Amino acid sequence: MRKFRNHLIGVEQGSRVMFSDFEDGGAMWTSTGPREVRVVVEFDEPFKTVPAVLTTLSMFDIDESTNQRADLSHGNVTETGFDLIFRTWGDTRVARVRADWTAIGEVKAEDEWDLD
């Protein structure tokens, strides 16, 4: 369980089209085998500590004639941002993906100063 030491909790949310490969013949639409797309997300302002991040698929456009394989996750989470990560494999053809995310964590008070 994550316990916050601060009474100031920030919540930031967003939505991001990760790719639209059917438009330009990108790898998610034209290739086979393991494929990955990473998108860097930067927070509007930094959190005090590394926040908890939740991600979800909000739009998934896929070729109906292939197997539907999708893995959405996140990584490299810091106080200033994180990576959205979408993976597929095999013969799956993905035209486009949009991911929604929420970050929740401690934020600094207005009168809190860094003296380092």
N, C-alpha and C positions, 0 to 999 in steps of 0.2 A: 504494500500500500504506500502510496506517495503522500507525505504529510508536508504541508506548506508551513514555513516559519514566519510568515508575514500575513498581516491582515489585508494587504493590498494584492488582489488577484486580478490579473489581466486575461482577457479572452480575445483572441483575434481569429477571424475566420476569412476564408477566401475560396475562390473557385478558379480553376485553371484548365484551359484546353492544353493538353500535354502534346498532342500532335494531331495532324490531319493528313495522313499519308496517302489517302486515295487521290487527293488533289494533285500531288506531284510525284506519284509513283514511289513513295518512300518504302523503307524496308519492312515496316509493320504490315504493309499492304501487299508487297510484291515478293518478299523473301519467305523462307521456311527455316525451321530450326530455332535455336534460342536467340531471342532478341530482347533488347532492353532500351528504354528511354528514361533519362533522368532530367528533371526540370528543377532548377534552383528557385526556391521561394525565400524571399527576404521579408522579415517582419517590418511593419511600419515604424516600430521603435523596439529597442532591445528589451528582453525580459531580464530580471535580476539574476535568475538561475535558469538552467536549461528547462524549457517547458515540456509538458506532456503534449504530444501531437497525435491527433486522430485523423485518419484519411478514409475516404469512401469514393467509390465510382459514382458519378452523377450522370454520366452519359457514356455509353458503350455502343459503338456502331461497328458491327462485325458481319463478315460474309456468312450467310446462312448455309453455304455448301461445305464449310469446313468445320472442324471441331472448335468448340468455343472454350479457349483456355485463357485465363487472365489472372495476373497476380499484381495487385497494387499494394505498395508499402511505402515506407519513408525511411530515410537514413541521414546520417551526418547532422543530427539535430544539435544546434547550438543556441545561445541566447539571441542570436541575430537572424536565424533562419534554419532551413532544412532542405533536403532533396526529396521530391516526389519521385517514386520509382515505379514504372510499369514494365512488366515482363510478360512475354508469351513464348510459345515454343511449338514445335511440330508444324503442322500445315495450317495453323490458325492464321486467318487474314483479318487484321484489324484496320478499319478505315480511320477511326478517330476515337479519342478518349478525352473526357473531361473529368477531373478529380476535384472534390471538395475537401477542405481541411479545416481543422480547428486546433488552435494551440492555446493551452491553459497553463498559467504559471505565475510565479511571483513577479511583481513589478516594483520599481523603486518609488518611494514617496517623493513628493515634490521637494521636500526639505532634506532629503537624504543625499549626502555628498560623498564622492570618492576622494579620499585623501592620499591615495597611492601615488 
